[in-house]
Amino acid sequence: MNKLSPQARASVVNCLIEGCSIRATVRITGVAKKTVMRLLLEIGAVCAVYQDQTIRNLHCRRLQVDELWSWIFCKQKNRTREIAAKHPDAGDVWLWVAMDADSKLVVSWALGDRSANVAVPFIADLAGRLSHRAQLTTDGHRAYLEAVEGAFGSGIDYAILNKVYGFPTQPEVRYSPPECIGVNMKVITGNPDPVHISTSFIERQNWSVRTSMRRYTRLSNGFSRKSENHAAAVALNYFAYNFIKIHRTLKMTPAMAAGVTTKLWEVSDLVALWESYECDEKLAA
């Protein structure tokens, strides 16, 4: 069986984390489409496991949480019985993201619907990664209330921020919301600092996701056809964001700023990590 060289693997990974589609990656690298898809699944699994193991005992002071919409195979409104029978995961999918406002580290994420069934374990996972009390800001989505209460109790300074939009003065433009004319802040638990009740950083990070991950690009055909491919792409994207890409303001990666790592990772380091996992699996077998 032929095996890609580390250099070829690094070329494929570099294309994927720079926002190239699968087909564009095939054209640029010359690697077969099935090989690229298999590589994405395998390295995505490694990225998810490594981040789950290393992003822990964090000293975050201010956290922001938000959700980002996408879909798998088709949008929920276009899902039919025939599609559901062949593709059970087809429909809308929400990406829940928690971010450290200071280091810009993406601490935790989850994929699923927008209900409490996902919010509760997501916030519980976030709570398990912190070493001390922190301040948390979310939007007004009701699922957060139960989730934060169950995960933190009174051990959190938690506030909700809702944006207030005015009525559009011009004809509606697609993807262009009305002007934001104010915000409503509501303290839920503890004593959060009003100055830092904000979701601006996580919303800016969501914009980065849509520009750097092809599967979240609007008005394109780069969306995922399978949930496992979608999850692998998200894990790879956040590994690159946390460990490989230098944040323009911080002048270092978010993982370095948060104290998770002391080195600047490169794509070749990620490939080496993946190959070490392959060796461990062979030894275990």
C-alpha positions as protocol buffer text, in pm:
chain_id: "A"
residue {
  index: 1
  type: MET
  ca { x: 0 y: 0 z: 0 }
}
residue {
  index: 2
  type: ASN
  ca { x: 138 y: 341 z: -98 }
}
residue {
  index: 3
  type: LYS
  ca { x: 183 y: 594 z: 180 }
}
residue {
  index: 4
  type: LEU
  ca { x: 215 y: 969 z: 147 }
}
residue {
  index: 5
  type: SER
  ca { x: 544 y: 1122 z: 255 }
}
residue {
  index: 6
  type: PRO
  ca { x: 543 y: 1363 z: 550 }
}
residue {
  index: 7
  type: GLN
  ca { x: 602 y: 1647 z: 304 }
}
residue {
  index: 8
  type: ALA
  ca { x: 300 y: 1547 z: 94 }
}
residue {
  index: 9
  type: ARG
  ca { x: 85 y: 1514 z: 405 }
}
residue {
  index: 10
  type: ALA
  ca { x: 197 y: 1857 z: 520 }
}
residue {
  index: 11
  type: SER
  ca { x: 105 y: 2006 z: 182 }
}
residue {
  index: 12
  type: VAL
  ca { x: -247 y: 1862 z: 204 }
}
residue {
  index: 13
  type: VAL
  ca { x: -295 y: 1980 z: 562 }
}
residue {
  index: 14
  type: ASN
  ca { x: -164 y: 2326 z: 477 }
}
residue {
  index: 15
  type: CYS
  ca { x: -420 y: 2360 z: 198 }
}
residue {
  index: 16
  type: LEU
  ca { x: -704 y: 2250 z: 424 }
}
residue {
  index: 17
  type: ILE
  ca { x: -621 y: 2493 z: 703 }
}
residue {
  index: 18
  type: GLU
  ca { x: -584 y: 2781 z: 456 }
}
residue {
  index: 19
  type: GLY
  ca { x: -946 y: 2746 z: 347 }
}
residue {
  index: 20
  type: CYS
  ca { x: -908 y: 2540 z: 29 }
}
residue {
  index: 21
  type: SER
  ca { x: -1189 y: 2307 z: -67 }
}
residue {
  index: 22
  type: ILE
  ca { x: -1129 y: 1935 z: -108 }
}
residue {
  index: 23
  type: ARG
  ca { x: -1123 y: 1961 z: -487 }
}
residue {
  index: 24
  type: ALA
  ca { x: -889 y: 2260 z: -477 }
}
residue {
  index: 25
  type: THR
  ca { x: -658 y: 2065 z: -246 }
}
residue {
  index: 26
  type: VAL
  ca { x: -657 y: 1778 z: -495 }
}
residue {
  index: 27
  type: ARG
  ca { x: -566 y: 2013 z: -781 }
}
residue {
  index: 28
  type: ILE
  ca { x: -291 y: 2187 z: -586 }
}
residue {
  index: 29
  type: THR
  ca { x: -124 y: 1881 z: -432 }
}
residue {
  index: 30
  type: GLY
  ca { x: -200 y: 1613 z: -690 }
}
residue {
  index: 31
  type: VAL
  ca { x: -321 y: 1381 z: -414 }
}
residue {
  index: 32
  type: ALA
  ca { x: -631 y: 1171 z: -488 }
}
residue {
  index: 33
  type: LYS
  ca { x: -963 y: 1293 z: -350 }
}
residue {
  index: 34
  type: LYS
  ca { x: -1027 y: 977 z: -146 }
}
residue {
  index: 35
  type: THR
  ca { x: -681 y: 1008 z: 6 }
}
residue {
  index: 36
  type: VAL
  ca { x: -743 y: 1371 z: 102 }
}
residue {
  index: 37
  type: MET
  ca { x: -1074 y: 1277 z: 264 }
}
residue {
  index: 38
  type: ARG
  ca { x: -915 y: 991 z: 458 }
}
residue {
  index: 39
  type: LEU
  ca { x: -631 y: 1217 z: 567 }
}
residue {
  index: 40
  type: LEU
  ca { x: -880 y: 1478 z: 690 }
}
residue {
  index: 41
  type: LEU
  ca { x: -1067 y: 1220 z: 899 }
}
residue {
  index: 42
  type: GLU
  ca { x: -752 y: 1077 z: 1054 }
}
residue {
  index: 43
  type: ILE
  ca { x: -575 y: 1403 z: 1131 }
}
residue {
  index: 44
  type: GLY
  ca { x: -900 y: 1562 z: 1248 }
}
residue {
  index: 45
  type: ALA
  ca { x: -939 y: 1284 z: 1504 }
}
residue {
  index: 46
  type: VAL
  ca { x: -583 y: 1343 z: 1627 }
}
residue {
  index: 47
  type: CYS
  ca { x: -647 y: 1719 z: 1656 }
}
residue {
  index: 48
  type: ALA
  ca { x: -963 y: 1659 z: 1859 }
}
residue {
  index: 49
  type: VAL
  ca { x: -795 y: 1416 z: 2098 }
}
residue {
  index: 50
  type: TYR
  ca { x: -483 y: 1626 z: 2147 }
}
residue {
  index: 51
  type: GLN
  ca { x: -675 y: 1944 z: 2221 }
}
residue {
  index: 52
  type: ASP
  ca { x: -910 y: 1761 z: 2455 }
}
residue {
  index: 53
  type: GLN
  ca { x: -610 y: 1633 z: 2651 }
}
residue {
  index: 54
  type: THR
  ca { x: -398 y: 1951 z: 2658 }
}
residue {
  index: 55
  type: ILE
  ca { x: -647 y: 2239 z: 2686 }
}
residue {
  index: 56
  type: ARG
  ca { x: -712 y: 2192 z: 3056 }
}
residue {
  index: 57
  type: ASN
  ca { x: -644 y: 2361 z: 3391 }
}
residue {
  index: 58
  type: LEU
  ca { x: -679 y: 2700 z: 3225 }
}
residue {
  index: 59
  type: HIS
  ca { x: -646 y: 3030 z: 3411 }
}
residue {
  index: 60
  type: CYS
  ca { x: -904 y: 3213 z: 3203 }
}
residue {
  index: 61
  type: ARG
  ca { x: -1060 y: 3525 z: 3357 }
}
residue {
  index: 62
  type: ARG
  ca { x: -1314 y: 3621 z: 3091 }
}
residue {
  index: 63
  type: LEU
  ca { x: -1498 y: 3380 z: 2862 }
}
residue {
  index: 64
  type: GLN
  ca { x: -1734 y: 3441 z: 2572 }
}
residue {
  index: 65
  type: VAL
  ca { x: -1966 y: 3182 z: 2418 }
}
residue {
  index: 66
  type: ASP
  ca { x: -2165 y: 3183 z: 2094 }
}
residue {
  index: 67
  type: GLU
  ca { x: -2316 y: 2952 z: 1831 }
}
residue {
  index: 68
  type: LEU
  ca { x: -2250 y: 2939 z: 1458 }
}
residue {
  index: 69
  type: TRP
  ca { x: -2497 y: 2792 z: 1207 }
}
residue {
  index: 70
  type: SER
  ca { x: -2425 y: 2564 z: 914 }
}
residue {
  index: 71
  type: TRP
  ca { x: -2569 y: 2249 z: 762 }
}
residue {
  index: 72
  type: ILE
  ca { x: -2474 y: 1897 z: 658 }
}
residue {
  index: 73
  type: PHE
  ca { x: -2576 y: 1769 z: 313 }
}
residue {
  index: 74
  type: CYS
  ca { x: -2876 y: 2005 z: 295 }
}
residue {
  index: 75
  type: LYS
  ca { x: -3049 y: 2276 z: 494 }
}
residue {
  index: 76
  type: GLN
  ca { x: -3316 y: 2166 z: 739 }
}
residue {
  index: 77
  type: LYS
  ca { x: -3594 y: 2324 z: 531 }
}
residue {
  index: 78
  type: ASN
  ca { x: -3488 y: 2113 z: 229 }
}
residue {
  index: 79
  type: ARG
  ca { x: -3465 y: 1784 z: 419 }
}
residue {
  index: 80
  type: THR
  ca { x: -3711 y: 1526 z: 285 }
}
residue {
  index: 81
  type: ARG
  ca { x: -3797 y: 1173 z: 391 }
}
residue {
  index: 82
  type: GLU
  ca { x: -3592 y: 1036 z: 104 }
}
residue {
  index: 83
  type: ILE
  ca { x: -3287 y: 1242 z: 205 }
}
residue {
  index: 84
  type: ALA
  ca { x: -3330 y: 1153 z: 573 }
}
residue {
  index: 85
  type: ALA
  ca { x: -3342 y: 782 z: 488 }
}
residue {
  index: 86
  type: LYS
  ca { x: -3010 y: 797 z: 302 }
}
residue {
  index: 87
  type: HIS
  ca { x: -2844 y: 1068 z: 511 }
}
residue {
  index: 88
  type: PRO
  ca { x: -2964 y: 1063 z: 875 }
}
residue {
  index: 89
  type: ASP
  ca { x: -2738 y: 1355 z: 970 }
}
residue {
  index: 90
  type: ALA
  ca { x: -2867 y: 1583 z: 695 }
}
residue {
  index: 91
  type: GLY
  ca { x: -2995 y: 1921 z: 808 }
}
residue {
  index: 92
  type: ASP
  ca { x: -2891 y: 2217 z: 1019 }
}
residue {
  index: 93
  type: VAL
  ca { x: -2593 y: 2188 z: 1253 }
}
residue {
  index: 94
  type: TRP
  ca { x: -2478 y: 2442 z: 1512 }
}
residue {
  index: 95
  type: LEU
  ca { x: -2120 y: 2495 z: 1621 }
}
residue {
  index: 96
  type: TRP
  ca { x: -2104 y: 2596 z: 1989 }
}
residue {
  index: 97
  type: VAL
  ca { x: -1779 y: 2777 z: 2072 }
}
residue {
  index: 98
  type: ALA
  ca { x: -1624 y: 2900 z: 2398 }
}
residue {
  index: 99
  type: MET
  ca { x: -1335 y: 3145 z: 2381 }
}
residue {
  index: 100
  type: ASP
  ca { x: -1096 y: 3308 z: 2626 }
}
residue {
  index: 101
  type: ALA
  ca { x: -1132 y: 3684 z: 2568 }
}
residue {
  index: 102
  type: ASP
  ca { x: -773 y: 3755 z: 2676 }
}
residue {
  index: 103
  type: SER
  ca { x: -565 y: 3486 z: 2506 }
}
residue {
  index: 104
  type: LYS
  ca { x: -821 y: 3434 z: 2225 }
}
residue {
  index: 105
  type: LEU
  ca { x: -789 y: 3058 z: 2283 }
}
residue {
  index: 106
  type: VAL
  ca { x: -1083 y: 2848 z: 2167 }
}
residue {
  index: 107
  type: VAL
  ca { x: -1131 y: 2650 z: 2487 }
}
residue {
  index: 108
  type: SER
  ca { x: -1413 y: 2418 z: 2386 }
}
residue {
  index: 109
  type: TRP
  ca { x: -1655 y: 2350 z: 2104 }
}
residue {
  index: 110
  type: ALA
  ca { x: -1943 y: 2116 z: 2025 }
}
residue {
  index: 111
  type: LEU
  ca { x: -2155 y: 2025 z: 1723 }
}
residue {
  index: 112
  type: GLY
  ca { x: -2527 y: 1953 z: 1730 }
}
residue {
  index: 113
  type: ASP
  ca { x: -2864 y: 2123 z: 1734 }
}
residue {
  index: 114
  type: ARG
  ca { x: -2939 y: 2444 z: 1923 }
}
residue {
  index: 115
  type: SER
  ca { x: -3115 y: 2281 z: 2217 }
}
residue {
  index: 116
  type: ALA
  ca { x: -3026 y: 2223 z: 2581 }
}
residue {
  index: 117
  type: ASN
  ca { x: -2930 y: 1866 z: 2486 }
}
residue {
  index: 118
  type: VAL
  ca { x: -2609 y: 2010 z: 2341 }
}
residue {
  index: 119
  type: ALA
  ca { x: -2578 y: 2320 z: 2560 }
}
residue {
  index: 120
  type: VAL
  ca { x: -2566 y: 2125 z: 2889 }
}
residue {
  index: 121
  type: PRO
  ca { x: -2272 y: 1893 z: 2805 }
}
residue {
  index: 122
  type: PHE
  ca { x: -2096 y: 2174 z: 2618 }
}
residue {
  index: 123
  type: ILE
  ca { x: -2098 y: 2411 z: 2916 }
}
residue {
  index: 124
  type: ALA
  ca { x: -2012 y: 2122 z: 3151 }
}
residue {
  index: 125
  type: ASP
  ca { x: -1706 y: 2048 z: 2936 }
}
residue {
  index: 126
  type: LEU
  ca { x: -1609 y: 2416 z: 2949 }
}
residue {
  index: 127
  type: ALA
  ca { x: -1638 y: 2420 z: 3328 }
}
residue {
  index: 128
  type: GLY
  ca { x: -1414 y: 2114 z: 3355 }
}
residue {
  index: 129
  type: ARG
  ca { x: -1130 y: 2292 z: 3173 }
}
residue {
  index: 130
  type: LEU
  ca { x: -1103 y: 2590 z: 3411 }
}
residue {
  index: 131
  type: SER
  ca { x: -886 y: 2611 z: 3720 }
}
residue {
  index: 132
  type: HIS
  ca { x: -1071 y: 2893 z: 3898 }
}
residue {
  index: 133
  type: ARG
  ca { x: -1371 y: 3124 z: 3890 }
}
residue {
  index: 134
  type: ALA
  ca { x: -1418 y: 3325 z: 3570 }
}
residue {
  index: 135
  type: GLN
  ca { x: -1655 y: 3571 z: 3408 }
}
residue {
  index: 136
  type: LEU
  ca { x: -1881 y: 3438 z: 3133 }
}
residue {
  index: 137
  type: THR
  ca { x: -2087 y: 3622 z: 2872 }
}
residue {
  index: 138
  type: THR
  ca { x: -2340 y: 3463 z: 2638 }
}
residue {
  index: 139
  type: ASP
  ca { x: -2623 y: 3588 z: 2421 }
}
residue {
  index: 140
  type: GLY
  ca { x: -2984 y: 3552 z: 2532 }
}
residue {
  index: 141
  type: HIS
  ca { x: -3033 y: 3194 z: 2413 }
}
residue {
  index: 142
  type: ARG
  ca { x: -3239 y: 3029 z: 2689 }
}
residue {
  index: 143
  type: ALA
  ca { x: -3051 y: 2698 z: 2673 }
}
residue {
  index: 144
  type: TYR
  ca { x: -2753 y: 2866 z: 2841 }
}
residue {
  index: 145
  type: LEU
  ca { x: -2943 y: 2940 z: 3162 }
}
residue {
  index: 146
  type: GLU
  ca { x: -2994 y: 2575 z: 3254 }
}
residue {
  index: 147
  type: ALA
  ca { x: -2652 y: 2473 z: 3125 }
}
residue {
  index: 148
  type: VAL
  ca { x: -2456 y: 2737 z: 3321 }
}
residue {
  index: 149
  type: GLU
  ca { x: -2655 y: 2674 z: 3639 }
}
residue {
  index: 150
  type: GLY
  ca { x: -2591 y: 2300 z: 3618 }
}
residue {
  index: 151
  type: ALA
  ca { x: -2219 y: 2328 z: 3537 }
}
residue {
  index: 152
  type: PHE
  ca { x: -2112 y: 2619 z: 3759 }
}
residue {
  index: 153
  type: GLY
  ca { x: -2385 y: 2681 z: 4015 }
}
residue {
  index: 154
  type: SER
  ca { x: -2288 y: 3000 z: 4194 }
}
residue {
  index: 155
  type: GLY
  ca { x: -1920 y: 2958 z: 4107 }
}
residue {
  index: 156
  type: ILE
  ca { x: -1931 y: 3188 z: 3803 }
}
residue {
  index: 157
  type: ASP
  ca { x: -1980 y: 3556 z: 3725 }
}
residue {
  index: 158
  type: TYR
  ca { x: -2233 y: 3522 z: 3446 }
}
residue {
  index: 159
  type: ALA
  ca { x: -2409 y: 3786 z: 3236 }
}
residue {
  index: 160
  type: ILE
  ca { x: -2623 y: 3789 z: 2924 }
}
residue {
  index: 161
  type: LEU
  ca { x: -2579 y: 4043 z: 2646 }
}
residue {
  index: 162
  type: ASN
  ca { x: -2855 y: 4099 z: 2391 }
}
residue {
  index: 163
  type: LYS
  ca { x: -2808 y: 4332 z: 2097 }
}
residue {
  index: 164
  type: VAL
  ca { x: -3091 y: 4566 z: 2000 }
}
residue {
  index: 165
  type: TYR
  ca { x: -3143 y: 4629 z: 1629 }
}
residue {
  index: 166
  type: GLY
  ca { x: -3332 y: 4916 z: 1472 }
}
residue {
  index: 167
  type: PHE
  ca { x: -3576 y: 4890 z: 1185 }
}
residue {
  index: 168
  type: PRO
  ca { x: -3409 y: 4890 z: 842 }
}
residue {
  index: 169
  type: THR
  ca { x: -3430 y: 5223 z: 663 }
}
residue {
  index: 170
  type: GLN
  ca { x: -3352 y: 5069 z: 324 }
}
residue {
  index: 171
  type: PRO
  ca { x: -3475 y: 4756 z: 142 }
}
residue {
  index: 172
  type: GLU
  ca { x: -3351 y: 4438 z: 307 }
}
residue {
  index: 173
  type: VAL
  ca { x: -3016 y: 4311 z: 182 }
}
residue {
  index: 174
  type: ARG
  ca { x: -2932 y: 3946 z: 221 }
}
residue {
  index: 175
  type: TYR
  ca { x: -2703 y: 3872 z: 519 }
}
residue {
  index: 176
  type: SER
  ca { x: -2706 y: 4240 z: 615 }
}
residue {
  index: 177
  type: PRO
  ca { x: -2882 y: 4284 z: 952 }
}
residue {
  index: 178
  type: PRO
  ca { x: -3030 y: 4618 z: 1059 }
}
residue {
  index: 179
  type: GLU
  ca { x: -2809 y: 4862 z: 1244 }
}
residue {
  index: 180
  type: CYS
  ca { x: -2729 y: 4772 z: 1605 }
}
residue {
  index: 181
  type: ILE
  ca { x: -2862 y: 5063 z: 1812 }
}
residue {
  index: 182
  type: GLY
  ca { x: -2781 y: 4932 z: 2159 }
}
residue {
  index: 183
  type: VAL
  ca { x: -2734 y: 4638 z: 2393 }
}
residue {
  index: 184
  type: ASN
  ca { x: -2918 y: 4500 z: 2692 }
}
residue {
  index: 185
  type: MET
  ca { x: -2706 y: 4353 z: 2971 }
}
residue {
  index: 186
  type: LYS
  ca { x: -2848 y: 4129 z: 3241 }
}
residue {
  index: 187
  type: VAL
  ca { x: -2649 y: 3985 z: 3531 }
}
residue {
  index: 188
  type: ILE
  ca { x: -2753 y: 3627 z: 3604 }
}
residue {
  index: 189
  type: THR
  ca { x: -2503 y: 3506 z: 3864 }
}
residue {
  index: 190
  type: GLY
  ca { x: -2221 y: 3657 z: 4067 }
}
residue {
  index: 191
  type: ASN
  ca { x: -2068 y: 3998 z: 4009 }
}
residue {
  index: 192
  type: PRO
  ca { x: -1945 y: 4030 z: 3649 }
}
residue {
  index: 193
  type: ASP
  ca { x: -1751 y: 4341 z: 3553 }
}
residue {
  index: 194
  type: PRO
  ca { x: -1980 y: 4548 z: 3325 }
}
residue {
  index: 195
  type: VAL
  ca { x: -1680 y: 4662 z: 3121 }
}
residue {
  index: 196
  type: HIS
  ca { x: -1615 y: 4304 z: 3011 }
}
residue {
  index: 197
  type: ILE
  ca { x: -1973 y: 4193 z: 2944 }
}
residue {
  index: 198
  type: SER
  ca { x: -1920 y: 4140 z: 2573 }
}
residue {
  index: 199
  type: THR
  ca { x: -1943 y: 3886 z: 2292 }
}
residue {
  index: 200
  type: SER
  ca { x: -1736 y: 4090 z: 2046 }
}
residue {
  index: 201
  type: PHE
  ca { x: -1431 y: 3862 z: 2046 }
}
residue {
  index: 202
  type: ILE
  ca { x: -1627 y: 3541 z: 1990 }
}
residue {
  index: 203
  type: GLU
  ca { x: -1829 y: 3704 z: 1712 }
}
residue {
  index: 204
  type: ARG
  ca { x: -1507 y: 3814 z: 1546 }
}
residue {
  index: 205
  type: GLN
  ca { x: -1379 y: 3460 z: 1582 }
}
residue {
  index: 206
  type: ASN
  ca { x: -1693 y: 3330 z: 1411 }
}
residue {
  index: 207
  type: TRP
  ca { x: -1609 y: 3556 z: 1117 }
}
residue {
  index: 208
  type: SER
  ca { x: -1263 y: 3396 z: 1107 }
}
residue {
  index: 209
  type: VAL
  ca { x: -1426 y: 3052 z: 1090 }
}
residue {
  index: 210
  type: ARG
  ca { x: -1636 y: 3153 z: 791 }
}
residue {
  index: 211
  type: THR
  ca { x: -1333 y: 3289 z: 606 }
}
residue {
  index: 212
  type: SER
  ca { x: -1080 y: 3018 z: 693 }
}
residue {
  index: 213
  type: MET
  ca { x: -1293 y: 2701 z: 684 }
}
residue {
  index: 214
  type: ARG
  ca { x: -1446 y: 2624 z: 347 }
}
residue {
  index: 215
  type: ARG
  ca { x: -1740 y: 2434 z: 499 }
}
residue {
  index: 216
  type: TYR
  ca { x: -1865 y: 2754 z: 663 }
}
residue {
  index: 217
  type: THR
  ca { x: -1830 y: 2981 z: 362 }
}
residue {
  index: 218
  type: ARG
  ca { x: -2169 y: 3128 z: 269 }
}
residue {
  index: 219
  type: LEU
  ca { x: -2321 y: 3079 z: -77 }
}
residue {
  index: 220
  type: SER
  ca { x: -2082 y: 2801 z: -176 }
}
residue {
  index: 221
  type: ASN
  ca { x: -2093 y: 2427 z: -240 }
}
residue {
  index: 222
  type: GLY
  ca { x: -1817 y: 2352 z: 10 }
}
residue {
  index: 223
  type: PHE
  ca { x: -2055 y: 2232 z: 282 }
}
residue {
  index: 224
  type: SER
  ca { x: -2009 y: 1889 z: 444 }
}
residue {
  index: 225
  type: ARG
  ca { x: -2191 y: 1582 z: 319 }
}
residue {
  index: 226
  type: LYS
  ca { x: -2120 y: 1373 z: 629 }
}
residue {
  index: 227
  type: SER
  ca { x: -2114 y: 1464 z: 999 }
}
residue {
  index: 228
  type: GLU
  ca { x: -1780 y: 1289 z: 1059 }
}
residue {
  index: 229
  type: ASN
  ca { x: -1615 y: 1496 z: 784 }
}
residue {
  index: 230
  type: HIS
  ca { x: -1762 y: 1812 z: 932 }
}
residue {
  index: 231
  type: ALA
  ca { x: -1636 y: 1729 z: 1282 }
}
residue {
  index: 232
  type: ALA
  ca { x: -1287 y: 1648 z: 1151 }
}
residue {
  index: 233
  type: ALA
  ca { x: -1268 y: 1977 z: 960 }
}
residue {
  index: 234
  type: VAL
  ca { x: -1373 y: 2174 z: 1269 }
}
residue {
  index: 235
  type: ALA
  ca { x: -1112 y: 2001 z: 1488 }
}
residue {
  index: 236
  type: LEU
  ca { x: -836 y: 2065 z: 1232 }
}
residue {
  index: 237
  type: ASN
  ca { x: -940 y: 2428 z: 1194 }
}
residue {
  index: 238
  type: TYR
  ca { x: -929 y: 2495 z: 1567 }
}
residue {
  index: 239
  type: PHE
  ca { x: -596 y: 2319 z: 1604 }
}
residue {
  index: 240
  type: ALA
  ca { x: -451 y: 2548 z: 1338 }
}
residue {
  index: 241
  type: TYR
  ca { x: -615 y: 2849 z: 1502 }
}
residue {
  index: 242
  type: ASN
  ca { x: -497 y: 2761 z: 1854 }
}
residue {
  index: 243
  type: PHE
  ca { x: -149 y: 2624 z: 1785 }
}
residue {
  index: 244
  type: ILE
  ca { x: -24 y: 2717 z: 1437 }
}
residue {
  index: 245
  type: LYS
  ca { x: -152 y: 3058 z: 1329 }
}
residue {
  index: 246
  type: ILE
  ca { x: -3 y: 3366 z: 1497 }
}
residue {
  index: 247
  type: HIS
  ca { x: -268 y: 3603 z: 1628 }
}
residue {
  index: 248
  type: ARG
  ca { x: -214 y: 3946 z: 1476 }
}
residue {
  index: 249
  type: THR
  ca { x: -271 y: 4134 z: 1801 }
}
residue {
  index: 250
  type: LEU
  ca { x: -102 y: 3894 z: 2042 }
}
residue {
  index: 251
  type: LYS
  ca { x: 203 y: 3831 z: 1816 }
}
residue {
  index: 252
  type: MET
  ca { x: 185 y: 3465 z: 1919 }
}
residue {
  index: 253
  type: THR
  ca { x: -61 y: 3178 z: 1894 }
}
residue {
  index: 254
  type: PRO
  ca { x: -358 y: 3167 z: 2134 }
}
residue {
  index: 255
  type: ALA
  ca { x: -223 y: 2844 z: 2285 }
}
residue {
  index: 256
  type: MET
  ca { x: 105 y: 3017 z: 2368 }
}
residue {
  index: 257
  type: ALA
  ca { x: -77 y: 3318 z: 2514 }
}
residue {
  index: 258
  type: ALA
  ca { x: -287 y: 3087 z: 2733 }
}
residue {
  index: 259
  type: GLY
  ca { x: 15 y: 2889 z: 2855 }
}
residue {
  index: 260
  type: VAL
  ca { x: -101 y: 2566 z: 2690 }
}
residue {
  index: 261
  type: THR
  ca { x: 225 y: 2536 z: 2493 }
}
residue {
  index: 262
  type: THR
  ca { x: 559 y: 2716 z: 2484 }
}
residue {
  index: 263
  type: LYS
  ca { x: 640 y: 2660 z: 2117 }
}
residue {
  index: 264
  type: LEU
  ca { x: 506 y: 2785 z: 1787 }
}
residue {
  index: 265
  type: TRP
  ca { x: 370 y: 2481 z: 1607 }
}
residue {
  index: 266
  type: GLU
  ca { x: 414 y: 2428 z: 1236 }
}
residue {
  index: 267
  type: VAL
  ca { x: 219 y: 2204 z: 1001 }
}
residue {
  index: 268
  type: SER
  ca { x: 512 y: 1961 z: 998 }
}
residue {
  index: 269
  type: ASP
  ca { x: 482 y: 1931 z: 1378 }
}
residue {
  index: 270
  type: LEU
  ca { x: 114 y: 1840 z: 1343 }
}
residue {
  index: 271
  type: VAL
  ca { x: 198 y: 1577 z: 1082 }
}
residue {
  index: 272
  type: ALA
  ca { x: 464 y: 1434 z: 1315 }
}
residue {
  index: 273
  type: LEU
  ca { x: 207 y: 1423 z: 1597 }
}
residue {
  index: 274
  type: TRP
  ca { x: -34 y: 1238 z: 1370 }
}
residue {
  index: 275
  type: GLU
  ca { x: 233 y: 987 z: 1269 }
}
residue {
  index: 276
  type: SER
  ca { x: 320 y: 926 z: 1635 }
}
residue {
  index: 277
  type: TYR
  ca { x: -46 y: 838 z: 1697 }
}
residue {
  index: 278
  type: GLU
  ca { x: -31 y: 598 z: 1401 }
}
residue {
  index: 279
  type: CYS
  ca { x: 272 y: 427 z: 1554 }
}
residue {
  index: 280
  type: ASP
  ca { x: 97 y: 398 z: 1891 }
}
residue {
  index: 281
  type: GLU
  ca { x: -207 y: 237 z: 1724 }
}
residue {
  index: 282
  type: LYS
  ca { x: 13 y: -15 z: 1542 }
}
residue {
  index: 283
  type: LEU
  ca { x: 193 y: -105 z: 1864 }
}
residue {
  index: 284
  type: ALA
  ca { x: -138 y: -145 z: 2046 }
}
residue {
  index: 285
  type: ALA
  ca { x: -266 y: -370 z: 1770 }
}
